Amino acid sequence: MTTPSPQRTETFPCGLGADGLGEVTRQIPADEPPPLPPNSQLEVIGKPIARHNGRAKVTGAIRFTVDVTLPGLLHGRILRSAMPHAIIRSIDTSLAARHPGVRALVLVARPGDALSATVRYVGAPVAALAAESAAAAEEALRLIRVQYDPLPFVVELDRARAPSAPLVHDSVSVPRGHASGFPAPPDLPLHGNVRGPATLQRGDSAQGFAQADVVLEGEYRTQVQTHCCLEPHAIVADWGSEGLTVYISTQFTSGVRHELAEAFGLPLSRVRVVVDGMGGGFGSKSMLGNYGRLAVVLSRQAQAPVRIALDRQEEQIDSGNRPATWQRLRIGARNDGSLTAIALRSYGTAGVALGAGVGNVADALYRCPNVDTAQYDVFINAGPGCAMRGPGNVPGAWGMEQAIDELAERLVLDPLLLRDRIDASPVRREERRIGAERVDWRRRHAPGADAGVVKRGLGMAQSLWGANVQINAACEVRALRDGSVEVLSSVQDIGTGVGTVLAQVVAEVLGLRPEAITVRIGDTEFPAGPPSYGSRTTASITPPARTAAWQVLQSLLREAALALEVAPDALMAREGRIIVRGEPSRGMAFRDATALLRTDCVSAVASRSDDYGGFRRRMGDAAIAQQDLGGVQFAAVAVDTETGIVRVERVVAVQDCGRPLNPRQIESQVHGGVLMGLSFALFEERIIDQQTGRMVNPNLEQYRLAGCRETPQIEVVLLENYQGRSATDAYGIAEPSNIATAPAIANAVYNAIGVRVRSLPLTPGAILGALGKLRAGA
Amino acid sequence: MNVMQPFAWVGAATISQAAAAASGTVAEAMVKHTGAAGPEAVGILKAGGIDLLDLMKENLLAPARLVNLKAIPGLEDIVSEADGGLRIGSMVTLARLGEHPEVRSRYPALADAARGAASPQIRNVATLGGNLLQRPRCWYFRAQEYRCLRKGGEHCFAISGENQYHAIFANRPCAIVHASTAATALVALGAAAELADAHGAVQRLPLEEFFVSSQRDPQRENVLQAGQIMTAIRLPPLPAGTRMAHLKQGERDSFDWPLADVAVVLELADGLCRRAAVILGAAAPVPHRAKAAEQVLLGKAITEQIALQAGQAALEGATPLGKNSYKLPLFEAMVRRARARALARG
């Protein structure tokens, strides 16, 4: 630890924008800028600025990883297991190795070595090769002969829990869990395929249930959802004598650099990771991945750059997925609604991997003194799950937010009124109020009361997500002699627009337009930025950007002050000029000030300081802010009771993310969150054939995503929530906007038809079944 | 990514040339295809190429030659015939079919089906002939890993497997559903297919007889032979007072296959139903004629009550599988709605 830096005291605006703001006093590091006023008093921050690279995207000029071409580039392909569980007895690569154009070949499964030679899911990598053309690589792949000794397998959650089920892992292969506690803590007991429980206890739940007037019980299921990034995973690995350069579609350039250095025994200084354009990640591009590692191995072997780009089938079976879950909730409440006890038991499966819990919704969304949760991971012979937009809390909210609605009905309370009584968050209270007004909640009818074949319904649900921050996040700002300005960080834009908000933050400090700022990101040659997962990018990187810009400005003001013969603190930057406060006619153009520089460039690098007032929790490079992120969504649906088709007609999403920096981009991200949640609720499902263990819909035809005609009217209401926690006071939006959608739709469907569907997705078959309309042959 | 095997591109200038070059059908070539070796020595006809390229990219088919039909004159014509019927060339795109004034005014059920298929991009390329001859979408059939009955294997994986999108009628020994919604409408309209060979002989076959049940032969969906080319579809003239509709219900409205589609053609005179055709699509390996439903309608004034009975009768003989019994209430509703839409159209 370094010695504490000098601090100073500042007063920040505080509270919800709509309420009329209060103030809060915080100690802040002395080298950080003064408080930002509310957005209404700012020029650039909080304005709906267009994406800095929007034009490049729509004209195709932006460079994605598959667009990277290097001299002598080879094409890598991965041979994948055809069996869900087997020991590989032999691999004959002789024909493949001799195939014209093949330059490198590596075995992932090494026959004779029990650990590597056992494949545990269809699609697990078995071998990889690189060739001079994609066609040659594909032809060579088909020449590899693999002999499997099949083992019994299990691909279904409930069956895998049975004591007699085939074992997916042995004591050597079983994953150990993550020391951070997310997604699954280490060292939990393993019985058969069931690992856990991870538990949380508060108070005395037995006593809590004894005090309850009403006890509600429900079981809820969620299916496997795949990430379906528009841009598949791709890497170009270039192993050279000077070191390793990797172009990769990634959510974390800096993290991949660390992974590569460790895996290949290289100093960090010899590893460079680059990404430019990206078509989404949603959690599936957080790490190097097995394909990435193979590309580097092949490049090292061939001494040539190697590209591996996954096809859609590989995306669906081996690039991660949102685990399937089953959970049982018991909730005890008094007649006035106050909760006396919550008990949760969950079993989820992330295939051969860990991390299939249901998050902290059950224990943290509502006030309850007595809580008892137990969450288990179950292994099956299917591709590994990984984090996906709101991991844990998406299935968690699917259960809890329906259970709370069911409880409200039992207590004969309006669902909003019950939440007003048990939800301590003033932010969500305001969000409920705004949403209810928008959708005219008072006109909501009783469940199933709509006459006619197509029944309409209205529902809502709430979101809970921690406000994550990466401490290991740095940013450089440079002002050059000609007046141009750069902002640099290894942070990557995965499609959310962080480059644009960086330009806004720097422009606001320097009194420039955001278009005047050159954004240079997505390259580990620049100061190490945060990962773009856990909704933490904006919260982590914009405060150091503002601090660095402010420090650069102080240098410029000192030069200008000498020329203008005033004190530096009498000056300010505004509208492209450095001017004397209160005397705007006295000053100079910004570029005249930079022309005074002794060197070509003045630069400052700043890193993320702790939140002002401290974090709630700190875990290595990551931390969680004091206040959570909320979000309340309302859905209006129409259910055709004869066909079972559910159509979502309207979603009102009332969201918060601290200080909104760019409402246009935030709205766009909320649209994405709502659509992903809607698609999860109605359509998406990985379907595995029980006889062969193979996914039967590994494409985007039979794995259905919501399309344009399934898109409802989406209205985003964005709160300004000022807490004075950092130089920008901004937090994330990606995950909170995805958590409430599915349960809001489910609650609306219940309101429409008067029958509750507790399993996802809400297909016509599921709806007709719930309505009692299924029968055997006519 | 899957890389297609190399093939030769053969242009055909006449129907005879094309038929002579068509040395195999897609169905035959797929049974022969092993996936590992090089291309099969066969020439396959290519119309829009939507389904063909799918099959080739998935390595389910690797013909040595593709025979391009686009340069053959006359295959894109839509012509009124002397008997009052309409002759539609097999290379007419679904987009053009759906917008054609004669089709829209005289055979609106066919226009419904054409306009409801796939996506605008696909409708601009896909042809009527290709649509009728496309192979089924069964996910076992479409995956190289499954050597299923329809590809020359021993076993239908769907019957005891993931069969939520499969057939509820005549689903043994193979449970595919026919993929074409245009076929549903055309069978209801009593259309006939024209099949030409290299010697200029033209066979005219009612479309209903053109399709092949899985019981008769699980390796093909139709009777088209090597050396034959579908040149046109002929629609019969329909008496005044004929009402019709085609309805499709997918899980999604955007770019989806039907869970169920229904074509209803009713000939009305003096308020009574003189002729009724009720055809169910996505229900069986061929467009399925709901005979019992037609019997209910014949000779009756079509009231709500009769429509309800017809909807129920349409499911007579259904043998749903483990995961597709939801299709029964769905079809029942669709038959009633198709009838209502046909009558509302006037």
Contacts between the chains, C-beta under 8 A, distances in Angstrom:
chain1	res1	chain2	res2	distance
A	82	B	145	6.5
A	134	B	1	6.8
A	134	B	3	5.7
A	135	B	3	4.7
A	138	B	1	7.8
A	138	B	2	7.1
A	138	B	3	4.0
A	139	B	3	7.7
A	142	B	35	7.9
A	142	B	36	5.9
A	309	B	1	7.0
A	311	B	1	4.2
A	311	B	2	6.6
A	642	B	329	6.9
A	642	B	330	7.7
A	642	B	332	7.8
A	642	B	333	3.6
A	643	B	249	5.7
A	643	B	330	5.4
A	643	B	333	5.6
A	643	B	334	7.4
A	644	B	326	6.5
A	644	B	329	7.7
A	644	B	330	6.8
A	645	B	249	6.9
A	645	B	251	7.8
A	682	B	251	8.0
A	683	B	251	6.4
A	683	B	252	6.6
A	687	B	162	5.4
A	689	B	140	7.7
A	689	B	157	6.9
A	689	B	161	5.3
A	689	B	162	5.6
A	690	B	161	7.1
A	691	B	157	6.6
A	691	B	160	7.2
A	691	B	161	5.8
A	692	B	145	7.4
A	692	B	146	7.5
A	692	B	157	7.5
A	694	B	143	7.3
A	694	B	145	6.1
A	696	B	139	4.2
A	696	B	140	6.9
A	696	B	143	7.0
A	696	B	161	7.8
A	696	B	162	5.2
A	697	B	139	6.0
A	701	B	137	7.7
A	702	B	137	7.6
A	702	B	139	5.5
A	702	B	165	7.9
A	704	B	251	5.9
A	704	B	252	6.0
A	704	B	256	7.0
A	706	B	252	7.1
A	706	B	254	7.7
A	707	B	252	5.6
A	707	B	253	7.5
A	707	B	254	2.6
A	707	B	255	5.7
A	707	B	256	7.8
A	708	B	254	5.5
A	709	B	252	7.0
A	709	B	253	4.0
A	709	B	254	4.2
A	710	B	252	5.6
A	710	B	253	6.6
A	710	B	254	6.1
A	763	B	164	8.0
A	763	B	251	6.7
A	763	B	326	8.0
A	764	B	251	6.7
A	764	B	259	6.4
A	764	B	326	5.8
A	764	B	330	6.4
A	765	B	164	6.6
A	765	B	323	7.3
A	765	B	324	7.8
A	765	B	326	3.7
A	768	B	326	4.8
A	768	B	329	5.4
A	768	B	330	7.2
A	769	B	326	6.9
A	773	B	326	7.9
A	773	B	329	4.5
A	774	B	325	5.2
A	774	B	326	5.9
A	774	B	328	7.7
A	774	B	329	7.2
A	775	B	325	6.7
A	775	B	328	6.6
A	775	B	329	7.9
A	776	B	320	6.9
A	776	B	325	6.5
A	777	B	318	5.0
A	777	B	319	5.4
A	777	B	320	5.7
A	777	B	325	7.8
A	777	B	328	7.7
A	778	B	312	7.3
A	778	B	315	3.7
A	778	B	316	5.9
A	778	B	317	7.5
A	778	B	318	5.0
A	778	B	328	6.0
